[in-house]
Amino acid sequence: MRPSHRPFTLQQAASNSPTLAHLCALAQESNDRLKAIKGLMPEALWAAVKAGPIEGASWCLLVSSNAASAKLRQLSPALLAHLRTKGWDVTAIRLKVQMKANKN
């Protein structure tokens, strides 16, 4: 029997793989968490923050600068409390600064 080479969507692939389905669910939850806290952050920070990985009760935010990271560290107690009121068991927010690569 010849293998089929028809294209399929990510959702179709995820439905056939429990591991991929779990990763997709975590990515969606991370994005949902970011949407939930966006209103608590200054609008100027919105473009500097991206949803990162979830590891147990710890959630990572990817930030574009040290300044954005410092402001989020100040806001983190309020962000954690808000996430818990929304039903997420988050005990820590990790911040990872992702600097842009220099183009020479």
BELCORGI-V931578 format. One record per backbone hydrogen bond with DSSP energy under -1.0 kcal/mol. CO is the residue of the C=O (numbers start at 0). NH is the residue of the N-H. If there is no record, write none. Layout:
# BELCORGI-V931578
co | nh
CO | NH
CO | NH
This chain:
# BELCORGI-V931578
co | nh
8 | 12
9 | 13
10 | 14
13 | 16
16 | 20
17 | 21
18 | 22
19 | 23
20 | 24
21 | 25
22 | 26
23 | 27
24 | 28
25 | 29
26 | 30
27 | 31
28 | 32
29 | 33
30 | 34
31 | 35
32 | 36
33 | 37
36 | 39
37 | 40
41 | 44
42 | 45
44 | 47
47 | 63
49 | 61
52 | 59
54 | 57
56 | 90
56 | 91
57 | 54
58 | 93
59 | 51
60 | 95
61 | 49
62 | 97
64 | 68
65 | 69
66 | 70
67 | 71
68 | 72
69 | 73
70 | 74
71 | 75
74 | 78
75 | 79
76 | 80
77 | 81
78 | 82
79 | 83
80 | 84
81 | 85
82 | 87
83 | 86
87 | 89
91 | 58
93 | 60
95 | 62
